[in-house]
Amino acid sequence: MTDADVPDTLQKILDTIMNQKAVCVTFMKNILHKIIVTTEKATTFDALGDSLVAVLTSHIPFDRLNIGLIDLDRHQFNDVYVFGHNVDGRKKGHLRTLKNTVVEASIRSGGGYFFGTSDSEQWLKRFPNFGPVLKSGIRSMLSVPVKANDKTIAALVIAARDPEAYKIDNLNLAISTVEIITPKIEYLRLNMIYR
């Protein structure tokens, strides 16, 4: 390769990168469009959750997906939808504290949070209340808070047995998903309160 070939080679590399980015953007738009279409007619948390599972299954690895309503005044999380491998003793309607949880970490982060490791001690050091989740086999969690009118009202939580299940791309897709479903979650939450 000569010095004259360098600009051509760099241009080819840049063209390849730009093409890959364009493909990624188109792919992401298609996924988000599917989320819009599949969730728009949901009239219950079960229908909303099932719609998310149908779309996200092939894009984010998970053994459990849940939607939980958050009461910041009581510092509690209430599962209103649960799909997949759950923690023993937990089911839809289960109330638990937010203290020392991945959900709490996601709320503090302002946008979303994921953590994964096969080392139980690391989990318990970081999240002391995580024992029951560890016992269930979960080793990775991803959580994105749902905010309406500048108030955290819920969270989308995705969990996997694989300790390395989540990367920044998964978090970005989950954040975009939450942006789409926030009005629906707020509507369903208000229906629960005022019915």
Backbone as a ProteinNet text record, in pm:
[ID]
protein_1_A
[PRIMARY]
MTDADVPDTLQKILDTIMNQKAVCVTFMKNILHKIIVTTEKATTFDALGDSLVAVLTSHIPFDRLNIGLIDLDRHQFNDVYVFGHNVDGRKKGHLRTLKNTVVEASIRSGGGYFFGTSDSEQWLKRFPNFGPVLKSGIRSMLSVPVKANDKTIAALVIAARDPEAYKIDNLNLAISTVEIITPKIEYLRLNMIYR
[TERTIARY]
84.5	0	90	56	132.5	57.4	126.1	61.3	-61	-59.2	-172.6	-294.1	-271.4	-381.7	-450.7	-382.9	-436.3	-569.9	-582.4	-712.1	-823.8	-795.9	-898.1	-936.8	-840.1	-865.8	-946.1	-906	-980.5	-1123	-1140.3	-1274.3	-1359.4	-1302.1	-1375.5	-1416.1	-1326.2	-1357.2	-1470.2	-1459.2	-1564.5	-1697.7	-1696.5	-1819.2	-1881.3	-1797.6	-1845.9	-1909.7	-1842.7	-1896.1	-2029.5	-2037	-2161	-2273.6	-2243.3	-2344.2	-2393.1	-2300.6	-2338.1	-2426.1	-2391.3	-2473.6	-2612.3	-2620.9	-2750.3	-2834.5	-2772.4	-2844	-2892.7	-2807.7	-2844.9	-2960.9	-2957	-3064.1	-3194.7	-3189.5	-3309.7	-3362.9	-3275.5	-3313.7	-3382.3	-3324	-3381.3	-3517.5	-3529.8	-3658.5	-3764.5	-3726.6	-3822.8	-3868.8	-3776.2	-3812.8	-3906.2	-3870.7	-3953	-4090.7	-4096.6	-4226.2	-4310.6	-4249.2	-4322.1	-4374.1	-4296.4	-4340.6	-4461.2	-4455.8	-4569.1	-4694.2	-4682.1	-4797.5	-4854.6	-4766.7	-4816.3	-4868.3	-4824.8	-4869	-4983.4	-5011.7	-5108.2	-5249.9	-5289.2	-5425.3	-5434.9	-5324.9	-5326.4	-5415.9	-5506.1	-5597	-5574.5	-5476.5	-5441.1	-5289	-5238.5	-5094.4	-5055.2	-5143.3	-5112.7	-5097.8	-5188	-5180.1	-5055	-5025.8	-4906.6	-4780.6	-4770.5	-4653.7	-4637.8	-4748.8	-4742.1	-4696.4	-4739.9	-4696.4	-4546.1	-4496.3	-4352.5	-4272.7	-4320	-4251.7	-4245.4	-4356.5	-4361.7	-4257.3	-4236.2	-4141.2	-3997.9	-3979.2	-3843.6	-3773	-3847.7	-3787.5	-3670.9	-3682	-3574.4	-3469.6	-3480.5	-3386.6	-3311.2	-3368.7	-3302.9	-3316.4	-3206.3	-3217.5	-3280.9	-3377.6	-3432.7	-3501.3	-3499.4	-3574	-3695.4	-3694.5	-3808.7	-3819.4	-3942.4	-3971.5	-4086	-4067.5	-4179.3	-4193.4	-4316.3	-4350.1	-4397.6	-4340.1	-4380.5	-4413.7	-4522.4	-4557	-4475.7	-4436.7	-4350	-4423	-4415.1	-4463.7	-4341.4	-4291.4	-4170.1	-4191.9	-4313.9	-4341.5	-4323.3	-4363.2	-4348.3	-4221.8	-4152.4	-4031	-4058.4	-4170.2	-4214.3	-4230.7	-4222.2	-4235	-4344.5	-4445	-4557.3	-4562.5	-4536.8	-4541.4	-4683.7	-4705.1	-4837	-4834.8	-4714.9	-4699.7	-4571.3	-4579.5	-4461.1	-4468.5	-4361.2	-4349.1	-4222.6	-4233.4	-4114.5	-4075.8	-3949.3	-3888.9	-3896	-3980.7	-3995.4	-3923.6	-3912.6	-3850.4	-3953.3	-3909.3	-4000.1	-4073.5	-4203.1	-4284.4	-4333	-4289.6	-4334.3	-4431.6	-4529.8	-4626.1	-4681.4	-4768.1	-4829.6	-4896.5	-4873.3	-4928.9	-4835.1	-4717.8	-4621.1	-4559.8	-4568.6	-4507.6	-4373.3	-4274.7	-4144.2	-4076.4	-3976.6	-3903.7	-3813.3	-3790.2	-3694.6	-3552.4	-3539.8	-3409.5	-3309	-3193	-3082.2	-3120.3	-3193.8	-3233.8	-3179.7	-3181.8	-3143.4	-3240.8	-3368.4	-3467.5	-3431.9	-3395.5	-3354.5	-3232.2	-3137.1	-3017.8	-3057.3	-3156.2	-3198.8	-3267.3	-3342.2	-3407.3	-3300.9	-3202.5	-3094.3	-3015.2	-3000.1	-2922.6	-2993.5	-3124.7	-3202.9	-3243.2	-3183.6	-3217.4	-3230.4	-3156.1	-3159.6	-3029.7	-3032.1	-2917.4	-2918.2	-2799.7	-2791.2	-2669.6	-2679	-2571.7	-2577.7	-2463.4	-2459.8	-2325.8	-2331.3	-2210	-2250	-2161.4	-2187.4	-2140.6	-2071.2	-2019	-2126.6	-2179.4	-2285.9	-2244.4	-2119.9	-2071.7	-2077.9	-2046.8	-2054.9	-2199.2	-2292.2	-2433.4	-2475.7	-2445.4	-2490.9	-2420.6	-2296.1	-2225	-2292.4	-2329.6	-2389.9	-2539	-2608.9	-2753.2	-2784.6	-2774.2	-2788.5	-2922	-3027.6	-3158.2	-3177.7	-3070.8	-3080.8	-3081.4	-3069.9	-3062	-3167.8	-3298	-3400.6	-3386.9	-3342.7	-3325.7	-3208.2	-3099.8	-2985.1	-3026.1	-3104.2	-3150.2	-3232.2	-3301.7	-3383.6	-3300.2	-3170.4	-3082	-3053.8	-3117	-3094.7	-2954.9	-2883.1	-2748.1	-2727	-2826.5	-2820.6	-2956.8	-2954.4	-3079.5	-3059.1	-3165.9	-3168.5	-3299	-3291.5	-3410.5	-3410.5	-3529.3	-3546.6	-3668.2	-3648.4	-3762.5	-3856.3	-3983.2	-4086.6	-4127.5	-4114.2	-4146.2	-4261.5	-4354.9	-4464.8	-4473.8	-4479.5	-4484.7	-4370.9	-4251	-4129.6	-4133.5	-4221.4	-4231.6	-4212.8	-4129.5	-4111.3	-4234.8	-4300	-4425.3	-4414.7	-4312.5	-4302.8	-4160.9	-4138.2	-4011.1	-4035.9	-3960.5	-3952.4	-3826.4	-3841.9	-3728.8	-3715.1	-3594.9	-3564.9	-3451.5	-3464.5	-3364.3	-3328.9	-3204.8	-3156.7	-3066.6	-3058.6	-2967.9	-2823.3	-2804	-2671	-2609.9	-2495.8	-2437	-2386.5	-2374.5	-2327.3	-2432.7	-2559.2	-2668.5	-2680.9	-2647	-2680.8	-2560	-2579.8	-2480.6	-2552	-2478.1	-2535.8	-2643.7	-2629.8	-2732.8	-2865.8	-2861.6	-2984.3	-3049.2	-2965.8	-3018	-3080.5	-3014.8	-3068.8	-3202.8	-3214.7	-3343	-3449.4	-3414.3	-3510.8	-3554	-3460.6	-3494.5	-3590.3	-3562	-3651.4	-3788.8	-3791.2	-3918.1	-3999.7	-3933.9	-4003	-4056.2	-3980.5	-4029.6	-4159.3	-4168.8	-4289.3	-4406.5	-4381.9	-4492.9	-4530	-4456.5	-4486.6	-4630.5	-4684.4	-4824.5	-4922.4	-4893.7	-4981	-4973.8	-4854.4	-4840.1	-4909.7	-4893.9	-4961.3	-5113	-5165.5	-5309.6	-5358.2	-5288.6	-5329.5	-5316.3	-5212.1	-5191.9	-5306.6	-5342.9	-5453	-5584.8	-5604.3	-5725.4	-5732.9	-5618.6	-5615.2	-5649.9	-5599.2	-5621.7	-5767.6	-5825.2	-5955.9	-6072	-6051.5	-6167.2	-6242.9
-116.3	0	123.9	216.5	341.4	451.2	562.9	675.8	722.2	707.6	748.8	659.8	533.9	441	467.1	532.6	553.4	627.2	742.5	810.9	721.9	644.6	555.7	448.2	392.5	288.8	346.2	463.7	528.3	560.1	604.4	635.4	509.1	398.8	272.1	229	245.8	210.7	299	429	521	488.2	457.5	420.1	294.6	197.5	73.8	102.8	184.4	220.2	292.5	387.3	462.6	371.6	277.5	182.4	94.8	51.3	-30.3	49.3	175.6	259.9	278.8	299.4	316.9	190.8	75.3	-51.2	-64.3	-28.2	-35.2	58.3	179.4	275.6	224.8	172.1	117.3	-0.5	-88.3	-203.7	-157.7	-58.2	-6.4	56.8	133.2	194.3	87.9	-21.6	-129.9	-193.3	-214.6	-271.9	-177.1	-49.4	48	62.1	54.5	57	-64.3	-180.9	-300.2	-281.5	-219.1	-194.5	-100.9	3.5	96.4	23.4	-52.4	-120.6	-226	-304.2	-413.5	-367.5	-251.5	-206.7	-106.5	-47.8	62.1	21.4	-103.1	-145.8	-214.1	-219.2	-283.9	-206.1	-277.2	-213.2	-262.9	-352	-402.1	-414.5	-425.1	-447.9	-583.4	-682.2	-812.9	-803.4	-732.5	-717.1	-636.9	-533.4	-453.4	-537.6	-608.7	-692.6	-801.8	-868.1	-974.2	-918.5	-797.4	-733.6	-706.8	-659.3	-633.9	-763	-867.5	-997.1	-1043.4	-1030	-1076	-1005.9	-877.6	-802	-815.8	-801.1	-793.9	-929.1	-1038.1	-1171.2	-1194.8	-1149	-1174.6	-1062.6	-963.9	-852	-827.7	-869.8	-857	-992.7	-1051	-1180.5	-1163.3	-1248	-1243.5	-1375	-1402.7	-1514.3	-1462.5	-1333	-1270.5	-1126.6	-1082.9	-943.2	-903.6	-794.9	-747.6	-597.1	-555.1	-414.3	-395.5	-297.5	-271.1	-125.5	-101.6	34.9	74.5	199.2	247.5	352.7	334.9	434	487.8	602.5	658.9	702.9	745.4	786.3	669.7	550.9	430.9	352.7	396.5	330.8	183.2	163.2	27.2	8.6	-119.1	-164.6	-271.2	-256.9	-349.3	-412.5	-542.8	-612.7	-615.6	-551.8	-556.9	-647.5	-686	-782.5	-859.8	-991.7	-1076.6	-1183.7	-1194.6	-1300.6	-1380.2	-1510.9	-1594.9	-1637.7	-1663.1	-1720.1	-1619.8	-1646.9	-1552.4	-1600.3	-1513.7	-1541.9	-1614.7	-1717.6	-1791	-1695.4	-1716.5	-1634.6	-1505	-1473.4	-1350.5	-1382.9	-1299.2	-1310.6	-1171.3	-1163.9	-1036.1	-981.4	-853.3	-790.1	-791.3	-852.5	-860.8	-723.4	-679.1	-552.5	-580.2	-499.7	-512.7	-376.1	-368.3	-243.2	-217.8	-91.5	-52.9	-48.1	-49.4	-32.2	-137.8	-89.7	-176.2	-269.6	-217	-297.5	-237.4	-317.1	-268.5	-160.3	-174.1	-72	61	57.6	179.5	241.4	156.9	206.1	271.5	214.5	273.2	407.7	420.3	548.1	653.6	615.9	709.9	750.6	656.7	687.4	788.5	793.9	886.9	832.9	723.6	675	524.8	452.1	307.5	249.8	120.3	59	-90.4	-146.3	-292.1	-339.4	-462.1	-520.7	-671	-733.2	-878.4	-933.6	-1044.2	-1115.2	-1253.3	-1348.4	-1481.7	-1492.4	-1390.2	-1389.5	-1342.6	-1434.3	-1402.2	-1293.1	-1296.2	-1195.5	-1054.6	-1041.4	-910	-860.3	-952.4	-915.1	-865.5	-945.2	-912.2	-789.8	-767.6	-647.3	-522.5	-530.9	-416.2	-401.1	-514.8	-515.6	-615.3	-572.7	-664.7	-740.6	-687.2	-754.5	-851.3	-884	-960.3	-1112.2	-1158.5	-1301.9	-1386.7	-1355.1	-1437.8	-1442.8	-1331.9	-1329	-1418.9	-1413.6	-1501.7	-1647.6	-1678.1	-1815.9	-1866.3	-1773.6	-1811.4	-1836.5	-1802.6	-1827	-1705.3	-1594.4	-1471.6	-1418.1	-1378.7	-1325.7	-1192	-1147.2	-1016.5	-950.3	-820.7	-744.3	-611.8	-567.8	-439.8	-372.9	-248.9	-176.5	-36.3	5.8	141.5	202.8	316.3	380.7	444.2	446.8	510.2	638.2	750.6	880	946.2	999	1077.8	1206	1318.1	1447.8	1462.2	1423.7	1433.6	1350.4	1251.3	1164.5	1019.3	945.4	803.7	728.4	660	590.5	439.4	392.2	249	217.3	89.1	46.5	-76.2	-83.4	-203.5	-275.4	-402.3	-478.5	-606.6	-630.1	-748.1	-821.9	-953.2	-1030.5	-1157.9	-1202	-1321.9	-1403.9	-1531.2	-1619.7	-1601.3	-1554.1	-1531	-1407.7	-1421	-1307	-1195.8	-1223.9	-1122.4	-1092.3	-1101.3	-1087.7	-947.3	-844.8	-709.6	-623.5	-546.1	-449.6	-315.3	-213.8	-80.2	-77.1	-156	-160.1	-209.2	-309.1	-359.2	-250.1	-178.7	-69.8	38.4	73.9	177.3	135	8.6	-39.8	-36.6	-76.2	-73.5	70	163.8	304.8	355.5	323.5	365.1	299.8	176	105.7	177.2	212.8	281.9	417.2	487.8	615	595.9	486	456.7	419.9	336.9	283.8	369.3	474.1	557.4	608.6	665.5	711.4	596.7	479.9	363.7	321.7	317.4	280.3	383	509.9	613.8	598	572.9	553	432.2	319.3	198.2	215.7	285.2	311.9	396.1	502.4	587.1	511.6	421	338.5	251	198.6	115.9	198.4	319.9	406.3	451.8	490.4	555.4	467.1	338.9	255.3	209.9
0	0	0	-84	-90.8	-15.7	1.5	67.4	-10.2	-139.1	-222.3	-196.7	-156.1	-129.8	3.9	95.7	230.8	229.1	159.1	159	103.8	-0.9	-56.1	45.1	112.1	212	328.2	375.6	484.1	441.4	319.7	270.5	264.7	222.8	217.5	358.8	452.4	591.1	643.6	617.8	661.5	595.2	467.6	396.8	458.7	490.3	551.8	687.7	766.8	899	884.5	793.7	773.8	726.5	639.5	592.9	708.4	793.3	908.1	1004.3	1025.7	1112.5	1053.2	923.9	858.2	873.5	859.2	876.5	1020.8	1117.4	1259	1290.1	1237.5	1260.8	1201.9	1080.8	1017.5	1098	1143.7	1224	1352.4	1420.5	1544.6	1518.5	1410.4	1376	1354.1	1288.9	1265.7	1396.1	1488.2	1618.3	1692.8	1696	1767.8	1703.7	1572.2	1503.6	1545.8	1555.5	1600.8	1742.9	1827.1	1964.7	1964.8	1884.9	1875.8	1830.7	1724	1666.3	1761.4	1824.8	1908.7	2045	2091.7	2224.4	2220.6	2104.9	2102	2142.5	2121.9	2155.4	2291.2	2364.2	2494.9	2591.4	2656.2	2751.6	2894.1	2910.9	3043.5	3051.3	3173.3	3188.2	3129.9	3141.4	3082.4	2930.9	2866.5	2720.5	2681.7	2757.6	2730	2746.3	2856.8	2881.8	2777.8	2744.2	2642.6	2507.8	2475.1	2350.4	2352.1	2465.3	2476.8	2465.1	2530.6	2522.8	2377.6	2305.4	2165.7	2079.3	2101.8	2019	2071	2201.6	2255.9	2265.1	2262.2	2276.8	2182.2	2060.7	1964.5	1959.8	2051.1	2047.2	2177.8	2289.4	2419.8	2488.5	2534.2	2602.5	2741.3	2773.6	2908.9	2944	3073.7	3131.3	3207.4	3235.7	3303	3254.6	3236.4	3205.6	3297	3368.1	3448	3441.8	3465.5	3476.6	3619.7	3685.9	3823.7	3843	3915.6	3951.3	4073.2	4078	4184.9	4267.3	4397.5	4492.6	4565.4	4519.5	4579	4723.8	4758.5	4895.9	4993.1	4951.1	5034.9	5000.7	4896.7	4848.6	4814.9	4737.5	4703.6	4553.6	4516.6	4378.4	4377.9	4290.3	4283.1	4144.4	4136.4	4007.9	3954.5	3837.9	3773.7	3651.1	3608.7	3499.3	3522.1	3509.4	3520.4	3412.6	3336	3235.7	3264.8	3256.6	3262.1	3401.3	3415.7	3536.6	3651.2	3748.7	3858.4	3983.5	4078.7	4207.1	4293.6	4364.7	4453.1	4545.5	4557.2	4645.6	4584.8	4465.1	4399.6	4288.2	4275.1	4165.9	4137.9	4041.7	4009.1	4135.3	4162.7	4281.3	4400.7	4383.4	4493.2	4520	4645.2	4686.6	4750.5	4718.1	4783.1	4787.5	4872.6	4888.8	4768.2	4744	4640.3	4694.5	4826.3	4889.8	4843.4	4798.8	4756.6	4641.7	4543.7	4428.2	4298.7	4194	4061.6	4016	4052.7	4017.1	4083.4	4209.6	4277.9	4208.1	4169.3	4098.2	3966.1	3898.3	3770.1	3791.3	3900.5	3930.9	3961.4	4040.8	4074.7	3951.3	3855.3	3734.6	3645.7	3658	3577.2	3441.8	3398.1	3265.4	3253.9	3329.2	3321.8	3372.8	3402.8	3468.1	3439	3420.6	3413.4	3489.8	3538.4	3617.7	3599.2	3590.9	3580.3	3622.4	3694.5	3734.3	3783.1	3769.4	3822.7	3967.7	4017.2	4152.8	4251.8	4330.4	4426.2	4523.3	4565.2	4660.7	4602.1	4472.5	4408.4	4405.7	4374.9	4374.3	4511.8	4614	4749.2	4806.1	4765.5	4809.5	4752.3	4626.3	4559.5	4591.8	4601.8	4625.7	4737.5	4863.6	4976.7	4982.5	4924.9	4927.4	4810.8	4742	4617.8	4637.6	4760.2	4788.5	4720.1	4733.4	4669.1	4516.5	4456.4	4310.5	4271	4346	4320.1	4330.3	4432.9	4454.1	4335.3	4267.7	4152.5	4027.2	4032.9	3918.1	3833	3861.7	3784.4	3813.9	3707.1	3722.5	3651.4	3574	3507.3	3517.5	3540.3	3542	3471.4	3407.8	3339.2	3379.7	3422.7	3467	3408.2	3364.1	3312.6	3382.1	3449.4	3514.7	3412.1	3448.2	3366	3437.9	3368.6	3430	3355.3	3432.8	3377.4	3459.1	3392.4	3460.4	3561.6	3520.6	3602.7	3730.4	3735.6	3852.9	3808.1	3880.4	3849	3894.9	3798.5	3829.3	3813.6	3744.4	3716.6	3669.8	3643.1	3584.8	3498.6	3390.5	3308.1	3354.4	3394.3	3446.2	3365	3316.6	3236.3	3307	3318.3	3392.3	3316.3	3335.2	3265.7	3357.3	3325.6	3399	3353.7	3232.7	3178.1	3246.5	3314.4	3385.2	3293.4	3165.2	3070	2963.7	3002	2905.9	2847.2	2924.6	2882	2849.3	2746	2697.6	2681.1	2646.1	2631	2522.5	2416.2	2311.5	2366.3	2457.2	2519.4	2604	2678.5	2761.5	2673.9	2565.1	2475.7	2415.8	2377.1	2323.9	2433.2	2553.9	2664.4	2696	2692.9	2717.1	2609.2	2483.7	2374.3	2388.3	2431.5	2453.8	2560.5	2669.8	2779	2732.2	2649.8	2597	2519.5	2447.6	2369.4	2459.1	2559.5	2639.7	2761.1	2788.6	2905.8	2907.3	2798.9	2804.9	2834.9	2781.6	2805.9	2952.7	3009.2	3150	3238.8	3209.5	3288.2	3280	3161.7	3143.2	3224.1	3211.8	3283.6	3434.8	3476.6	3620.6	3675	3603.9	3649	3649.6	3552.4	3553	3676.5	3719.4	3840.2	3964.6	3969.2	4085.3	4093.3	3980.8	3980.9	3938.1	3930.8	3893.1	4012.8
[MASK]
+++++++++++++++++++++++++++++++++++++++++++++++++++++++++++++++++++++++++++++++++++++++++++++++++++++++++++++++++++++++++++++++++++++++++++++++++++++++++++++++++++++++++++++++++++++++++++++++++++

